[in-house]
Amino acid sequence: MKYQPSFPALFGSLADARVHSVQFFTLYNQQHRHFSIAMMTPENVHTGRAADLRKQRQVTLAENFQRTPNRFKHHMPQAQKLPTTA
């Protein structure tokens, strides 16, 4: 957390720290995509939605490849593999 730009050096009170933490963890778990879990959010991985999202991404990549193969150097792009453990 401390390496995030929005993380304050000090909190004014315990209540301030709690408010910040709730906002931070909501963003981190529900919006921030993590490279090590195939650019998924932790929420998507832990709720089991990641496999369906990966399939949707692969469909989108295939459609884009069909439209503009030179953009991908004529190699079909692949959605990142999902982790087997988290």
MITI-953277 format. One record per residue: chain; x, y, z of N, C-alpha, C in turn; residue number from 1. Coordinates in nm, 3 decimals, padded with zeros to 5 digits. Example, Ala and Ser with C-alpha at 12.3 -4.5 7.8 and 13.67 -1.06 7.14 Angstrom:
BEGIN
[A, [01.319, -00.569, 00.780], [01.230, -00.450, 00.780], [01.320, -00.330, 00.780], 1]
[A, [01.285, -00.225, 00.708], [01.367, -00.106, 00.714], [01.290, 00.003, 00.787], 2]
END
This chain:
BEGIN
[A, [00.081, -00.120, 00.000], [00.000, 00.000, 00.000], [00.085, 00.126, 00.000], 1]
[A, [00.195, 00.123, 00.076], [00.271, 00.246, 00.093], [00.337, 00.295, -00.035], 2]
[A, [00.344, 00.210, -00.139], [00.405, 00.253, -00.265], [00.305, 00.313, -00.361], 3]
[A, [00.178, 00.315, -00.324], [00.076, 00.376, -00.408], [00.083, 00.527, -00.393], 4]
[A, [00.071, 00.601, -00.506], [00.080, 00.747, -00.497], [-00.023, 00.810, -00.404], 5]
[A, [-00.139, 00.746, -00.390], [-00.244, 00.806, -00.307], [-00.229, 00.773, -00.158], 6]
[A, [-00.128, 00.695, -00.123], [-00.110, 00.657, 00.017], [-00.045, 00.771, 00.093], 7]
[A, [-00.112, 00.825, 00.194], [-00.054, 00.939, 00.268], [00.061, 00.897, 00.359], 8]
[A, [00.150, 00.989, 00.383], [00.262, 00.962, 00.473], [00.213, 00.943, 00.617], 9]
[A, [00.113, 01.019, 00.654], [00.054, 01.012, 00.788], [-00.098, 01.026, 00.776], 10]
[A, [-00.167, 00.966, 00.870], [-00.311, 00.985, 00.879], [-00.340, 01.078, 00.996], 11]
[A, [-00.447, 01.154, 00.984], [-00.484, 01.247, 01.091], [-00.540, 01.175, 01.212], 12]
[A, [-00.600, 01.060, 01.188], [-00.660, 00.984, 01.298], [-00.683, 00.840, 01.254], 13]
[A, [-00.720, 00.756, 01.348], [-00.754, 00.619, 01.315], [-00.874, 00.615, 01.220], 14]
[A, [-00.968, 00.703, 01.241], [-01.086, 00.710, 01.153], [-01.044, 00.745, 01.010], 15]
[A, [-00.950, 00.837, 00.994], [-00.900, 00.873, 00.861], [-00.835, 00.752, 00.794], 16]
[A, [-00.757, 00.677, 00.872], [-00.690, 00.558, 00.818], [-00.792, 00.454, 00.774], 17]
[A, [-00.897, 00.437, 00.851], [-01.001, 00.341, 00.815], [-01.074, 00.382, 00.687], 18]
[A, [-01.109, 00.508, 00.675], [-01.177, 00.557, 00.554], [-01.088, 00.536, 00.432], 19]
[A, [-00.963, 00.572, 00.445], [-00.870, 00.554, 00.334], [-00.856, 00.407, 00.297], 20]
[A, [-00.843, 00.322, 00.397], [-00.824, 00.178, 00.372], [-00.944, 00.116, 00.302], 21]
[A, [-01.063, 00.151, 00.342], [-01.183, 00.098, 00.276], [-01.183, 00.138, 00.129], 22]
[A, [-01.154, 00.264, 00.100], [-01.150, 00.310, -00.039], [-01.038, 00.240, -00.116], 23]
[A, [-00.921, 00.230, -00.054], [-00.807, 00.169, -00.121], [-00.834, 00.023, -00.155], 24]
[A, [-00.881, -00.054, -00.056], [-00.902, -00.197, -00.080], [-01.017, -00.224, -00.177], 25]
[A, [-01.116, -00.138, -00.179], [-01.223, -00.151, -00.278], [-01.166, -00.134, -00.418], 26]
[A, [-01.088, -00.029, -00.438], [-01.023, -00.007, -00.567], [-00.930, -00.122, -00.602], 27]
[A, [-00.846, -00.161, -00.508], [-00.745, -00.264, -00.532], [-00.808, -00.398, -00.568], 28]
[A, [-00.914, -00.435, -00.502], [-00.976, -00.566, -00.523], [-01.080, -00.570, -00.635], 29]
[A, [-01.144, -00.457, -00.664], [-01.254, -00.458, -00.759], [-01.226, -00.388, -00.891], 30]
[A, [-01.125, -00.302, -00.895], [-01.099, -00.227, -01.019], [-00.959, -00.247, -01.075], 31]
[A, [-00.861, -00.255, -00.988], [-00.721, -00.265, -01.032], [-00.693, -00.404, -01.090], 32]
[A, [-00.644, -00.406, -01.214], [-00.610, -00.532, -01.278], [-00.464, -00.566, -01.247], 33]
[A, [-00.441, -00.690, -01.209], [-00.309, -00.733, -01.164], [-00.242, -00.820, -01.271], 34]
[A, [-00.119, -00.785, -01.306], [-00.045, -00.860, -01.407], [-00.029, -01.006, -01.369], 35]
[A, [00.000, -01.033, -01.243], [00.030, -01.170, -01.202], [-00.094, -01.260, -01.199], 36]
[A, [-00.212, -01.203, -01.212], [-00.333, -01.285, -01.222], [-00.406, -01.255, -01.353], 37]
[A, [-00.325, -01.249, -01.460], [-00.376, -01.239, -01.598], [-00.458, -01.112, -01.623], 38]
[A, [-00.417, -01.003, -01.563], [-00.484, -00.875, -01.578], [-00.631, -00.881, -01.534], 39]
[A, [-00.655, -00.962, -01.434], [-00.787, -00.972, -01.373], [-00.784, -00.897, -01.241], 40]
[A, [-00.902, -00.867, -01.189], [-00.909, -00.812, -01.054], [-00.912, -00.930, -00.957], 41]
[A, [-00.864, -00.910, -00.834], [-00.875, -01.018, -00.737], [-01.019, -01.067, -00.719], 42]
[A, [-01.112, -00.974, -00.722], [-01.254, -01.012, -00.707], [-01.296, -01.109, -00.818], 43]
[A, [-01.258, -01.081, -00.942], [-01.296, -01.170, -01.053], [-01.236, -01.308, -01.038], 44]
[A, [-01.113, -01.315, -00.989], [-01.049, -01.445, -00.971], [-01.117, -01.522, -00.858], 45]
[A, [-01.139, -01.457, -00.747], [-01.192, -01.526, -00.629], [-01.341, -01.558, -00.639], 46]
[A, [-01.413, -01.490, -00.726], [-01.556, -01.521, -00.743], [-01.579, -01.618, -00.858], 47]
[A, [-01.472, -01.655, -00.930], [-01.486, -01.752, -01.038], [-01.526, -01.694, -01.172], 48]
[A, [-01.526, -01.564, -01.186], [-01.565, -01.501, -01.314], [-01.447, -01.490, -01.412], 49]
[A, [-01.327, -01.515, -01.366], [-01.208, -01.492, -01.449], [-01.207, -01.579, -01.574], 50]
[A, [-01.249, -01.703, -01.565], [-01.247, -01.791, -01.683], [-01.339, -01.738, -01.793], 51]
[A, [-01.458, -01.693, -01.757], [-01.549, -01.637, -01.857], [-01.493, -01.507, -01.916], 52]
[A, [-01.434, -01.424, -01.832], [-01.374, -01.300, -01.881], [-01.258, -01.329, -01.976], 53]
[A, [-01.178, -01.430, -01.945], [-01.069, -01.468, -02.034], [-01.123, -01.511, -02.170], 54]
[A, [-01.229, -01.590, -02.172], [-01.291, -01.632, -02.298], [-01.339, -01.511, -02.378], 55]
[A, [-01.402, -01.417, -02.309], [-01.448, -01.295, -02.377], [-01.330, -01.217, -02.435], 56]
[A, [-01.222, -01.208, -02.359], [-01.103, -01.138, -02.409], [-01.049, -01.207, -02.534], 57]
[A, [-01.046, -01.341, -02.531], [-00.994, -01.414, -02.646], [-01.080, -01.390, -02.769], 58]
[A, [-01.211, -01.384, -02.754], [-01.300, -01.354, -02.866], [-01.268, -01.214, -02.921], 59]
[A, [-01.253, -01.119, -02.833], [-01.220, -00.982, -02.875], [-01.086, -00.977, -02.947], 60]
[A, [-00.986, -01.046, -02.893], [-00.855, -01.049, -02.958], [-00.865, -01.112, -03.097], 61]
[A, [-00.940, -01.220, -03.110], [-00.955, -01.287, -03.240], [-01.026, -01.197, -03.340], 62]
[A, [-01.128, -01.127, -03.295], [-01.199, -01.034, -03.385], [-01.105, -00.922, -03.431], 63]
[A, [-01.028, -00.868, -03.340], [-00.934, -00.762, -03.376], [-00.825, -00.814, -03.468], 64]
[A, [-00.781, -00.935, -03.446], [-00.680, -00.995, -03.533], [-00.735, -01.012, -03.675], 65]
[A, [-00.859, -01.054, -03.687], [-00.920, -01.072, -03.819], [-00.929, -00.939, -03.893], 66]
[A, [-00.959, -00.832, -03.821], [-00.970, -00.700, -03.884], [-00.835, -00.642, -03.923], 67]
[A, [-00.736, -00.658, -03.835], [-00.605, -00.595, -03.857], [-00.491, -00.688, -03.816], 68]
[A, [-00.466, -00.793, -03.895], [-00.361, -00.889, -03.857], [-00.222, -00.827, -03.851], 69]
[A, [-00.197, -00.725, -03.932], [-00.063, -00.663, -03.931], [-00.034, -00.593, -03.798], 70]
[A, [-00.138, -00.553, -03.729], [-00.120, -00.492, -03.597], [-00.056, -00.591, -03.500], 71]
[A, [-00.080, -00.719, -03.522], [-00.031, -00.823, -03.433], [00.084, -00.901, -03.497], 72]
[A, [00.146, -00.844, -03.599], [00.259, -00.907, -03.669], [00.220, -01.044, -03.724], 73]
[A, [00.092, -01.054, -03.763], [00.037, -01.174, -03.827], [00.041, -01.297, -03.737], 74]
[A, [00.041, -01.278, -03.605], [00.034, -01.388, -03.508], [-00.088, -01.365, -03.420], 75]
[A, [-00.172, -01.466, -03.412], [-00.294, -01.455, -03.331], [-00.257, -01.429, -03.185], 76]
[A, [-00.305, -01.319, -03.128], [-00.275, -01.291, -02.987], [-00.354, -01.385, -02.896], 77]
[A, [-00.298, -01.411, -02.780], [-00.361, -01.499, -02.683], [-00.384, -01.424, -02.552], 78]
[A, [-00.501, -01.441, -02.497], [-00.527, -01.385, -02.364], [-00.434, -01.455, -02.265], 79]
[A, [-00.391, -01.380, -02.164], [-00.302, -01.438, -02.063], [-00.368, -01.559, -01.997], 80]
[A, [-00.286, -01.658, -01.963], [-00.337, -01.774, -01.891], [-00.369, -01.734, -01.747], 81]
[A, [-00.473, -01.795, -01.697], [-00.513, -01.769, -01.558], [-00.421, -01.845, -01.463], 82]
[A, [-00.401, -01.792, -01.345], [-00.318, -01.863, -01.248], [-00.389, -01.989, -01.200], 83]
[A, [-00.310, -02.087, -01.162], [-00.369, -02.209, -01.109], [-00.387, -02.199, -00.957], 84]
[A, [-00.311, -02.109, -00.894], [-00.325, -02.084, -00.751], [-00.319, -01.933, -00.729], 85]
[A, [-00.377, -01.890, -00.623], [-00.371, -01.747, -00.590], [-00.342, -01.729, -00.443], 86]
END
